[in-house]
Each structure stands twice: as structure tokens, then as C-alpha cells.
Amino acid sequence: MDKIIEALNKCAEIFRAVTGAGLALVATAVIAQILFGATVPFLHLNVVGEIINITNQLGGEGLVGLAAAGVLLALFNK
């Protein structure tokens, strides 16, 4: 039983590391777009625009979108 818990803890640790790295990449992309404008040479997508689209979609769903945003916020804060 201890090995299972240890394996689950290791998986959770890996997930936290990957999530943290992903959030750092998104933050770096947002900063790059703020500094260089929408056309960043090494960035082939519009990160700020996609974040705005996701926010608009969640906002357009009313209470369900608000609940989804709350769940996402809770997941990222853990």
C-alpha cells in the first residue's frame, strides 16, 4: 500500500512540475507579446488573443462559465 501511495505522490509531483512549466511558458509568451506586439517572430500563435477568447467563452456561459473558471482557479492554486 505504501508503494502505491508513493507512486501516486510521485505522479502528482510530476504533474505539478509540468503544470508549473506550462504556466511559466504561457506567462513568458504573454510578456513577449506585450513587449513586441502581436507578431513575435519566434511565437507562431496569439497567446493573449486565445486567453481573451477563453475568458469570453467562459463569461458567455453565465453561471456555468463562472463555476468552470472557479474550478480552474482552484486547480491552478493547488
ABEGO torsion letter per residue (X at the ends): XAAAAAAAAAAAAAAAAAAAAAAAAAAAAAAAAAAAEABBAABABBAAAAAAAAAAAAAAAEAAAAAAAAAAAAAAAX
